[in-house]
Amino acid sequence: MGQIPFLRLLIPTIGGILFCKYISPSLNLFFVGLIGLIIILFSFFTSKQKEYASRWLFGAGFMLFLFSLAIQYYQYRVEQVSYSFPQTNTSYIGEVLDLPQQKPRSVACEVQLTYPFDKKVMLYLEPDSNSFALEPGDELLVWAHIQPFKNIGNPDEFDYKRFMHNKGFSGSTFAGALNWTKTGRSSKSIKAKALRVRSKVLEVYRSFDLNNDAYSFISAITLGYKADLSDDLKDAFRASGTSHVLAVSGLHVGIIYIIIISFFSFLGRRGKTFVLKQVFVLLCLWGYVFVIGMPVSVIRAAIMLSLVSVGSILNREGLTYNTLAVAAFFILIINPFYLFDVGFQLSFVAVLSILFFQPKLSKLYTPKTNAFDYAWNLFTVSLAAQLGVFPLVFYYFGTFPTYFFITNLLVLPFIAIIIYSAVLLTFLSLLSFLNLGFIQIVYNVVVVFIQFLINTVLQIVYFFESLPFSVLEGFHISVLQVVLIFAIILSLSLFILHNRTSQLIALLVTVVLLLFTHSFSYLKEPVNQFFVYNSYSESDMGYMVNGEKIALPISTNQIVAHPTATIVLLTENSFKSKVSNEVLPVDFLVLASDNSFSVTELTTFFQPKEIVIDASIGRYSAAKIKIECEKLNIAFYDISDSGAFFVNF
């Protein structure tokens, strides 16, 4: 830790957050912090003879104190984002935090409530001219019932509830056109003004007359605005291993940093003007961070580059492990939930991996020319980053792009040129009021050039996506296996570098443990099931046999084949005003699609042990069915409320 002093702050901070999250969310360890303070005080009163032997006391006490402080802070932030709203419609006042996003049936706004609660919510508005015209900083008065986030409840689904919680949101609501209005006030905060600048720059981009893919691409890589990216485009970048290009990160911020440095180069490299230059650079850099909405990967890059700028004034070393630790520490102070953010984890692991592996990989080969040297550095940086992130990619996404090393070599050089061109175009558009002919000519040439560059990048990406085996899919690994894969990568690297027996033993042990965990997963008996998934648009049911999903065709009322249970599926109510002489005993009666079912009528035909209400049944009809079930003492299962339904066999 001597070379990375900020680890002394980062480790107890992360430890406190993890302890509170996974071990004891409600336990108050204030006494641990108190013990830490006592140890710190004790360290000041040790005799000079024992001063060296007890030098660890201050560090241990401080780490205990910080561990306790991290727990208290995380508990405070959890309380901040907890759902604690009235269960009826209530008046709220809040501020729009970002550009509204148009959804198929609504306009989504991130809103920071200021009355009667200080919480962040997702507000979905009825699409109209008023909701389309909203801008960051606008103050709204809303009459709505805010509801907690809820997962659908299907197997292997995206944990939307945790995702929104980690982003600091407490709930969501929908407001019709008559249930909200602008108060006429607007925020004067720096962030709101910066986001309005982003809105203006997006309007400038629209004036470039680019096609939809080109416009959404340039908006994403320069301003971090990804709302207009099509699913096909995002899938293509993901399959080709270049999805990191679409998220503004260290690569993009580094390019902007170079542009800013170049712009102020006239201030020189030493003396008072150099200090002034670095101040201007930092102001512009953090202005850019605010303009693009302060995503975590950009904050990380900005903190590290800020330390580089400060270090250049003090003649200190540039990017190091310590600057990475500093960035991580301050980001977790800003928002401890970032620790569980996939983007945060991928961003920091990628940079850590580059710092560790890239210098070692680059020494394996010495190119003869500058062109080969540039290509070799690109390759080693890309490979180093992938060595660090691929275990996390397997864990979170279950996929891995096979051609990432080629696509990154081809795509990354274009990204810098596109960003430079976008900055130039934006600058030229600001000069359009001069009505100078040569400026318009240069502007048109750059527009054609940037369209060509973007089309080239997209063609490369789509080409590699179309190749056979472009993506390896179907990986499902545990947290333990992620740790073991990281251990294998590290021990293998150390063994190659130092060729020590202890490192070889560590490598072999971790490989054996990984193989054991992998084999153990196959020893588990697969559970075969009949399932009814939570799907609002249309009924989704079938069988899960040996891990494979077999959909059940849903057309009419039918008896569902099952070896151990009697299951009847009803999709239309053909039992009205009819009488049956026999009652069919059934284990599960599944009601779907038709909102006119009456449980009282159905009991003249069926004797169900449990009624399953499919998500395709409307909420009003589902409520009536549940009331009838309670009166008739029949168990029920509402898929919309409780998630997917399973019957094992």
C-alpha positions, 0 to 999 in steps of 0.5 A, spaced: 500 500 500 506 504 500 505 506 493 498 506 492 496 510 499 489 511 497 487 504 497 487 505 505 481 509 504 478 505 498 478 498 501 475 500 508 470 504 504 468 498 499 468 494 505 463 498 509 458 498 503 459 491 502 458 489 509 451 493 509 449 491 503 450 483 504 451 482 511 447 486 515 443 492 512 440 495 519 446 493 524 449 500 526 456 499 527 458 506 530 462 503 536 467 500 531 468 507 529 469 509 536 474 504 537 477 506 531 478 513 534 480 510 540 486 507 537 488 513 533 488 517 539 492 511 543 497 512 537 499 519 539 501 517 546 505 511 544 512 512 547 518 514 542 521 507 543 515 504 541 513 509 536 516 505 530 513 498 532 506 501 533 506 505 527 500 501 524 496 503 530 494 510 526 492 506 520 488 500 523 484 505 527 483 510 521 481 504 517 476 502 522 473 509 523 472 509 515 469 502 515 464 504 520 463 511 517 462 508 510 456 503 513 453 509 516 453 513 510 450 507 505 445 506 510 443 514 510 443 513 502 439 507 502 434 511 507 434 517 502 432 512 496 427 508 500 420 508 497 415 512 502 410 515 498 402 516 500 398 510 497 393 515 494 394 521 488 398 527 491 401 533 489 408 533 488 413 539 485 419 537 482 425 539 477 426 535 470 433 533 471 435 531 464 432 531 457 426 527 456 426 521 452 420 519 448 417 512 449 412 508 445 406 510 449 409 516 453 415 521 455 420 519 460 422 524 465 427 524 471 425 528 476 428 530 483 422 532 487 422 538 492 416 538 495 413 534 499 419 529 499 426 530 497 427 524 492 428 522 485 423 519 481 421 517 474 415 520 471 412 518 465 407 523 461 402 523 456 405 524 449 403 531 447 407 538 445 407 540 452 411 534 454 415 534 448 418 541 449 420 540 457 427 541 458 432 540 464 431 544 470 423 546 468 419 545 475 413 541 474 407 541 479 404 533 478 398 530 481 399 523 481 400 516 485 407 514 485 409 507 486 415 502 487 419 499 482 417 492 481 420 486 477 416 482 472 418 476 476 420 471 470 427 467 471 433 470 469 430 477 468 433 483 468 433 486 475 430 493 474 428 494 481 435 494 483 438 497 477 433 503 478 435 503 486 442 503 484 441 509 480 438 513 486 430 513 484 425 511 489 419 510 485 415 511 478 408 514 476 404 516 470 401 523 469 396 524 464 396 531 460 391 534 465 395 532 471 401 536 471 403 543 469 409 547 469 410 552 474 414 557 470 420 557 474 426 554 472 433 551 475 439 556 475 443 550 477 450 549 473 448 542 471 441 544 469 444 550 464 449 545 462 444 540 460 440 545 456 447 546 452 447 539 450 440 540 448 442 546 443 448 542 441 443 536 439 439 541 435 446 543 431 447 535 430 440 535 427 442 541 422 448 537 419 442 533 415 445 526 417 441 520 417 438 517 423 444 512 425 449 517 423 445 522 428 444 517 434 451 515 433 455 522 433 450 524 439 452 518 443 460 518 442 460 525 443 454 527 448 453 521 451 446 521 449 443 514 447 436 515 447 435 515 439 440 509 438 436 503 435 436 496 438 439 494 431 445 499 432 446 497 439 446 489 438 451 490 432 456 494 436 455 489 442 456 483 437 462 486 434 465 487 441 465 495 440 459 497 445 464 501 449 465 506 443 457 508 444 458 509 452 462 516 453 468 513 457 475 514 458 477 514 451 472 519 449 474 524 455 481 523 453 480 525 446 476 531 448 482 533 453 487 533 448 482 538 444 482 542 450 489 542 451 491 543 444 486 549 444 490 552 450 497 550 448 499 558 446 499 559 454 506 555 454 508 549 458 511 552 464 511 558 469 504 562 471 501 561 464 502 554 464 498 554 471 493 558 468 492 553 462 491 547 467 486 551 470 482 553 464 483 545 462 480 543 468 474 548 467 473 546 460 473 538 462 468 539 468 464 543 464 464 537 458 462 532 464 456 536 466 454 537 459 453 530 458 450 528 464 455 526 469 455 518 467 460 514 472 465 512 467 466 520 465 467 522 472 472 517 473 476 519 467 475 526 469 478 525 476 484 521 473 485 527 468 484 532 473 489 529 477 494 528 471 493 536 470 495 537 477 500 533 477 503 536 471 503 543 475 507 539 481 511 535 476 508 529 479 507 522 475 501 521 471 496 516 471 497 511 476 494 505 480 493 511 486 489 516 481 485 510 479 484 509 487 482 516 488 477 516 482 474 510 485 474 513 492 471 520 490 465 517 486 463 512 492 463 518 496 458 521 491 454 515 490 455 509 494 450 505 489 455 506 484 459 500 487 454 495 484 453 499 477 455 494 471 458 501 468 462 502 474 465 495 475 467 495 467 470 502 467 474 501 473 476 494 471 478 495 464 483 501 466 486 497 472 487 491 467 490 496 462 495 499 467 497 492 469 497 488 463 498 493 457 506 495 459 507 488 459 504 486 453 507 492 449 514 489 451 513 482 447 514 486 440 517 492 438 514 494 431 519 497 426 515 503 423 510 508 427 504 505 423 505 498 426 507 501 433 500 505 433 497 499 431 500 494 436 499 499 442 491 499 440 491 492 440 495 491 446 490 496 450 484 493 447 487 486 449 489 488 456 482 491 457 478 485 455 483 481 459 480 484 465 472 485 463 471 478 460 469 475 466 464 480 468 461 480 461 460 473 462 457 474 468 452 479 467 451 478 459 453 471 458 456 473 451 463 474 449 464 478 442 470 473 438 472 479 433 473 484 438 481 485 437 480 486 429 474 491 430 477 495 435 483 496 431 479 498 425 474 502 429 478 506 434 482 510 429 475 513 426 472 515 433 478 520 434 477 523 427 469 523 428 470 527 435 475 532 432 470 533 426 464 534 430 467 539 435 469 543 428 462 542 425 459 545 432 464 551 432 463 552 424 455 552 426 457 558 431 460 562 426 454 561 421 451 568 423 457 571 419 454 569 412 461 568 410 461 563 403 468 559 405 465 557 412 459 554 409 464 551 404 468 548 409 462 546 413 459 542 407 465 539 406 466 536 413 459 534 414 460 530 408 466 527 411 463 526 417 458 522 414 463 518 410 466 516 417 460 514 420 458 510 415 464 506 414 464 505 422 457 502 421 459 498 415 465 495 419 460 493 425 455 490 421 460 486 417 463 483 423 456 482 427 454 478 420 460 473 421 459 466 423 460 465 431 461 473 432 458 472 439 459 466 444 453 466 448 450 461 453 455 462 458 452 462 466 457 463 471 457 464 478 460 470 483 465 464 485 467 463 478 468 470 476 473 470 482 476 464 480 477 466 473 480 473 475 485 469 480 487 464 474 488 471 469 493 474 475 496 467 477 498 466 469 500 473 468 505 473 474 508 466 472 509 468 465 513 474 468 516 471 474 516 463 473 516 462 480 513 455 483 508 458 488 505 462 482 504 455 478 501 452 484 496 458 485 495 457 477 493 450 478 489 450 484 485 455 481 484 452 475 482 445 478 477 449 483 474 452 477 473 446 473 470 443 480 465 448 480 463 447 473 463 440 473 458 441 480 453 445 476 452 439 471 451 434 477 445 438 479 438 434 477 435 439 472 428 441 474 423 440 469 417 445 469 410 447 466 411 455 466 406 461 465 411 467 465 409 474 466 407 477 460 403 483 459 402 483 451 400 476 450 400 470 454 407 466 454 407 459 457 410 452 456 415 447 458 422 448 461 425 441 459 432 440 461 434 447 461 430 448 454 424 452 453 418 449 449 413 454 448 405 452 448 401 454 442 395 458 445 389 458 441 383 455 445 381 452 452 385 446 453 387 441 458 395 442 459 399 436 458 402 434 465 405 428 468 403 429 475 398 435 475 391 436 472 392 443 469 386 447 465 387 453 461 381 457 459 383 463 454 375 465 452 369 465 457 364 460 453 361 458 460 356 463 461 349 461 462 351 454 461 350 448 466 354 442 467 352 435 470 359 433 472 364 438 475 372 436 473 377 436 479 383 440 477 389 442 480 390 449 477 385 453 473 389 458 468 385 464 466 388 468 460 386 473 455 378 474 457 376 479 462 369 476 462 371 470 467 366 469 473 369 464 478 362 463 481 360 460 474 366 456 473 365 452 479 359 449 476 364 446 471 371 445 475 373 444 482 380 448 482 385 447 488 388 454 485 386 459 480 392 462 476 390 469 473 395 470 467 398 477 466 393 478 460 387 479 464 386 486 466 387 489 473 380 490 474 378 483 472 383 480 476 381 484 482 374 481 481 377 474 480 381 475 487 375 477 491 370 471 488 376 466 490 376 469 497 369 468 498 369 461 495 375 459 499 379 458 493 387 459 493 389 464 487 396 466 484 396 473 480 402 473 476 402 480 475 403 481 482 407 475 484 411 473 478 412 467 473 408 461 476 411 454 475 409 447 476 414 442 477 414 435 474 
